[in-house]
Amino acid sequence: CSSPAGIMLLEVFLVLGTVIIYFLLSRKKEETLLPLKEGWWGKGQKPSTEEDTTIRPFKVETTEEELSDLFRRLDQARFTEPLEDSCFQYGTNSKYLRKVVSYWKNQFNWKKQVEVLNKYPQFKTKIQGMDVHFVHVKPPGLPEGQSAKPLLMVHGWPGSFYEFYKIIPLLTDPASHGLSHEHIFEVICPSIPGYGFSEAPHKKGFDSVSAASVFYELMLRLGFNEFYTQGGDWGWLICTNLAQIAPSHVKGLHLNLASVTKMGFVHLLSILLGRYLPGLFGFQDEDVRRMFPFLKKGLYRILLESGYAHIQATKPDTVGCGLNDSPVGLAAYILEKFSTWTDLEFRDLEDGGLERNFSLDDLLTNVMIYWVSGCMVSSMRFYKENLQKGVGTQKHEKLTVQVPTGIASFPNEIMHTPQAWAQKKYINIISFNFMPRGGHFAALEEPELLAEDILQFVGKVEKDQLWRKK
């Protein structure tokens, strides 16, 4: 018969084997799915009654009192003289800012822009205690036998749902704009809670996973069981999280920014040696051109351009108070990003190059969305909620994305992410394209380029029914 020592050893091995198998199985499970974050973000205690899930029509409206208050503040603005020849190197140049304010007071027609905003159907619905605002545009006409594909498009900071107004017609009616009409979309553009006309969370902790959970609920409420998602800036992270929460519902994920927050040893090695041995790390010539020298195009660039993020990730309310009180301060803060993030070289121009890619009407419409909704502070808090626990520490950062992914890589994005890096996170990249021009606000700046890339990406997913193979 077996000795007690042998039996004991067998038991130890069985226990160890069970622990290892459990660890491997649970780890495998953990690696593929992000839990839905069901919160309640309304004021006070969550009521015991069921939430009203009605979808209500919404229109942007502004009172005469709000406008006269705005003009009074613009009239009383205090400007500081800029340093000689400083252009936009110290931030928004106040000489140019005077011109913007003059246009704002004398030529900008907000009532006309309200009509522009209201040309697409808008709605609100209560989700997790907050009124969530969204634009929902259906195709004007569908060829027989064809159905529209639902596409959720998510903005970031300091943008808004208005960023998508130029790309919406290209996606809902591509044929009328010289694009392939093989795939036609029904577009849903929500405002992130705390941005624009979505109610701000009243409690701490509303992060990208919370936003993804809210938008997932929104899409299901609209009757979409399968849909595509698209985003840049915070939209990148929210759509990524949504693909991690509901991979069986997200047919494809399209991004115009793909940042990797969890860096491994190979990443670091590629930073040191990638310039000299690009093939070893899977870098293409364009990757090398955009990334190196890394100190200048990576580290220094991030340090020079991320001061706002540090403030917003630590003490958003302090700076936010001033911006919420001064429309000129608000415009200076927001417009600086539309300059630098469109092209870093614009720092060397006295007007920040702002009107090279955008009209003042478009820029001020976006600023006005922040002003009339009073959302600047709550929009800035989103940085604290996402970053206060440290980069690389969150569960979603450690999980991969299984959903078919398309990435449009624009050359003037502050930080370039090569496909070789993105592939570690997005393990099913089926389309990665270097775009010929454009920066951070792609949908507003280069709507045709972005629309074409979305259309070809969806074409690939649909042709091979890739979402069924997840």
WONORPE-V226957 format. One record per backbone hydrogen bond with DSSP energy under -1.0 kcal/mol. CO is the residue of the C=O (numbers start at 1). NH is the residue of the N-H. If there is no record, write none. Layout:
co=CO nh=NH
co=CO nh=NH
//
This chain:
co=3 nh=7
co=4 nh=8
co=5 nh=9
co=6 nh=10
co=7 nh=11
co=8 nh=12
co=9 nh=13
co=10 nh=14
co=11 nh=15
co=12 nh=16
co=13 nh=17
co=14 nh=18
co=15 nh=19
co=16 nh=20
co=17 nh=21
co=18 nh=22
co=19 nh=23
co=20 nh=24
co=21 nh=25
co=22 nh=26
co=23 nh=27
co=24 nh=28
co=25 nh=29
co=26 nh=30
co=27 nh=31
co=29 nh=32
co=29 nh=33
co=31 nh=400
co=41 nh=202
co=56 nh=124
co=63 nh=67
co=64 nh=68
co=65 nh=69
co=66 nh=70
co=67 nh=71
co=68 nh=72
co=69 nh=73
co=70 nh=74
co=71 nh=75
co=72 nh=76
co=74 nh=77
co=83 nh=86
co=86 nh=89
co=88 nh=91
co=93 nh=97
co=94 nh=98
co=95 nh=99
co=96 nh=100
co=97 nh=101
co=98 nh=102
co=99 nh=103
co=100 nh=104
co=101 nh=105
co=102 nh=106
co=103 nh=107
co=103 nh=108
co=109 nh=113
co=110 nh=114
co=111 nh=115
co=112 nh=116
co=113 nh=117
co=114 nh=118
co=116 nh=119
co=121 nh=136
co=122 nh=58
co=123 nh=134
co=124 nh=56
co=125 nh=132
co=127 nh=130
co=128 nh=41
co=130 nh=127
co=131 nh=199
co=132 nh=125
co=133 nh=191
co=134 nh=123
co=135 nh=189
co=137 nh=187
co=143 nh=146
co=149 nh=186
co=150 nh=228
co=151 nh=188
co=152 nh=230
co=160 nh=163
co=161 nh=164
co=162 nh=165
co=164 nh=168
co=167 nh=171
co=168 nh=172
co=169 nh=173
co=171 nh=185
co=174 nh=177
co=174 nh=179
co=175 nh=178
co=184 nh=149
co=186 nh=151
co=187 nh=137
co=188 nh=153
co=189 nh=135
co=192 nh=195
co=195 nh=198
co=205 nh=207
co=207 nh=211
co=208 nh=212
co=209 nh=213
co=210 nh=214
co=211 nh=215
co=212 nh=216
co=213 nh=217
co=214 nh=218
co=215 nh=219
co=216 nh=220
co=217 nh=221
co=218 nh=222
co=219 nh=224
co=220 nh=223
co=227 nh=251
co=228 nh=152
co=229 nh=254
co=230 nh=154
co=231 nh=256
co=232 nh=235
co=233 nh=236
co=234 nh=238
co=235 nh=239
co=236 nh=240
co=237 nh=241
co=238 nh=242
co=239 nh=243
co=240 nh=244
co=241 nh=245
co=242 nh=246
co=244 nh=34
co=246 nh=249
co=246 nh=250
co=249 nh=227
co=252 nh=229
co=253 nh=406
co=254 nh=231
co=255 nh=408
co=264 nh=268
co=265 nh=269
co=266 nh=270
co=267 nh=271
co=268 nh=272
co=269 nh=273
co=270 nh=274
co=273 nh=276
co=273 nh=277
co=278 nh=281
co=278 nh=283
co=284 nh=288
co=285 nh=289
co=286 nh=290
co=287 nh=291
co=288 nh=292
co=293 nh=297
co=294 nh=298
co=294 nh=299
co=295 nh=300
co=298 nh=302
co=299 nh=303
co=300 nh=304
co=301 nh=305
co=306 nh=310
co=307 nh=311
co=308 nh=312
co=309 nh=313
co=311 nh=314
co=311 nh=315
co=316 nh=320
co=317 nh=321
co=319 nh=323
co=320 nh=324
co=322 nh=326
co=326 nh=330
co=327 nh=331
co=328 nh=332
co=329 nh=333
co=330 nh=334
co=331 nh=335
co=332 nh=336
co=334 nh=338
co=335 nh=339
co=336 nh=340
co=337 nh=341
co=339 nh=343
co=341 nh=440
co=343 nh=346
co=344 nh=347
co=345 nh=348
co=346 nh=349
co=347 nh=88
co=349 nh=352
co=351 nh=354
co=353 nh=356
co=354 nh=358
co=359 nh=363
co=360 nh=364
co=361 nh=365
co=362 nh=366
co=363 nh=367
co=364 nh=368
co=365 nh=369
co=366 nh=370
co=367 nh=371
co=368 nh=372
co=369 nh=373
co=370 nh=375
co=375 nh=379
co=376 nh=380
co=377 nh=381
co=380 nh=383
co=381 nh=385
co=382 nh=386
co=383 nh=387
co=384 nh=388
co=387 nh=390
co=390 nh=393
co=395 nh=398
co=401 nh=427
co=404 nh=253
co=405 nh=430
co=405 nh=431
co=406 nh=255
co=407 nh=433
co=409 nh=435
co=410 nh=413
co=418 nh=422
co=419 nh=423
co=421 nh=424
co=422 nh=425
co=422 nh=426
co=425 nh=401
co=425 nh=427
co=428 nh=405
co=431 nh=407
co=433 nh=409
co=438 nh=412
co=440 nh=442
co=441 nh=445
co=442 nh=446
co=446 nh=450
co=447 nh=451
co=448 nh=452
co=449 nh=453
co=450 nh=454
co=451 nh=455
co=452 nh=456
co=453 nh=457
co=454 nh=458
co=455 nh=459
co=456 nh=460
co=457 nh=461
co=458 nh=462
co=459 nh=463
co=460 nh=464
co=461 nh=466
co=465 nh=468
co=466 nh=469
//
